C-alpha cells in the first residue's frame, strides 16, 4: 500500500473535523442568550409571581375530574395549600372520582404556570343521557384576579369527556 492510499481516509476525516469545528465556532454561544418570551413577541422578561387557579365545578351527576399542571423552571406546585409536586403534576393517574361538586385551587410561584382540567363521565348504564357540568376557573397573578372563565359542558354517551386549558405568564398586566 502506498502513502496516497493511506492518506485518502485521513483527508476526508480531517475535512469533516475542520467543517465541524468551523460550524461550532460560528454558533458562538448563541444557545446561552435568553430566548424571547412566549406570546406576543414582547421583549420584556418574565418575572417570578404568585400564580393561582381557583376551580369551582358543579355536575348534575357524578363524574371523574383530573388535572394537569405544568410550570417553568421554578419548582413546587400546590393544591389547596399542600405541596403536590416539585416538578410537573399529572393527575390523570389519580383523578378525583365520582364528583358532583368540587372547589379546589392550584398555585405556583414562578414565571409560567399552565393548567388543564379534564371531565369524564362514567360508563355506567344507569347514567342519564346527558350530564351538565358547570366549570368556573379564576386566574390570579400576585393575588389579583385577572380573568374568570365560566362555561357549561354537556357530557353525553357519545361525547363523554371535555377539557379546558389555561396559561399564566409572569408578565405584569
N, C-alpha and C positions, 0 to 999 in steps of 0.2 A: 504494500500500500504506500502510495507516495504522500507527500506533505499536503498537496492540494485536497485530496480526498479526506484527510483528517481535519482540515480547516473549514470545509464547507458547513458541517453542522454547527461548528463553533461560531461561524459568522452569522448564521441565522439566529442562534441563541443570543449572541451579542446584540444584534439588531433589535430583537424583541425586548431585551432588558433595557436598552437605551430608550426605546419608544415608551416603555412603561415608566421609566424614571422621568422623562420629559413630561408625560401626561400628569403624573403625580405632582411634579413641581409646578405645573401651570394651575393646578387646583388651589394651591397656596393658602390653605386654611379656611376656605370658604365654608366648610362644614362647621366651623366654630362661630360663625356670625349668627346672630339671632334671626329667626325667621319672622316674616310679617305675621301679625295677628290674624286669626281666622275671622271671617265675617266680611265686613265691608272694605277691607284693604287699608283701614286706618293704621297709621304707623305708631300710634301711642301704645305703650307697653301695658300688658295685663298686670293687674295688681292682685295681691292676696286679699280676699274679702271673705266675710261670713256669708256663705251661700246656703239657701234653705228652700225646701219644697214642703208645703203643708198639703196633705192629701185628705180629702173627705169624699167617701164613696158610699152610696146607698143603692141597694139592689132589691128588686121585687121578689127575688127568690135566691137562695144561696148559690154563690159562685166561688171559684178559686181566683185569687189575685196574687200576682208575682211582680217583683220589682227588680230592675237593674239600675245600678248607679255606678257611673264611671267618673274619674276625676283627672286632673292634670298631674303635675309632678308631686304635689304635696300629698302626704298620707292622711289616713283616718276619715272614715265615713261613719256617721252616727245615725241611728234610728231611735227616735223618741229619747234622745239624750244618752243612749248607750252605744258604745263602740261596737260596730258590727263588722268592720273590715278596715285593714290598714292598706289594702290595695283596692281593686275594683270589687263591687258587690254584685254577685249574680244570684239573685234569689229565686230563680226558676226551679232549682233543685229542691227548694223548701218553700213552696208557696203558702200563703195564708189560705187555708181551706174552709169551704162552706161558710163564706162571709156574706152577711146581708148588710152590715153596717161597719164601716171602718174609718177611723181617724188616726192618722199617723204623720210623722214628719221625718224627713231625711235632711241632714246638714253636713256641710264640709267647709273647712276654712282653707281656701285655695284660690287659684286663678281660673279654674274651669270646673264645671260640675254638670254632667249630662245625666238625665234621669228618664226612665221608661217605666210605664205601668202596663201590665197585661191582665186582661179579664177573660176568664174562660168558664163556660157553663159546663155542668156535669153531663155525662152521657146517660143519665138515668131516664127510664121510660116515663116515670111519674112527674117529670118536669113539664111546665106549661110550654106552649109553642113558642112564646117569646118572653124574654126576661128584660125588663128595663133596668139600666144601670146609669145612675147619675153620678158623674165624676166631676169634682172640683179640685183644682190644684192651684195653690197660691205660690208665687215665686218671689223670694226675698233676697235682697243684697244688703248686707250690714243692717239687718233688722228692718229695712224699709221695703214695703210692698211695692213691687214694680209691675206685676201683672197677675191677673186672675184668669184662669182658664176654666170654663164650665161647659160640659157637653153631656147630652143624654145618648147613650148607646143602647141599641136593641140587639140582644143576642138571641138568635133563632137556632133551630136544629141544623139548618144548613150553614148559617153564618154564626158559628158558635164561639168566636173569640174576637176581641178588639184590643187595640193598644194605642197608647199615646206617648210621644217623646217630647222632652223639653231640654233646653240648654241655658245655662247661666255662665256668663263670662265675667271675669274680674275687670270690667271696664267701668269707669264712673258714668253714671247716667247724665 
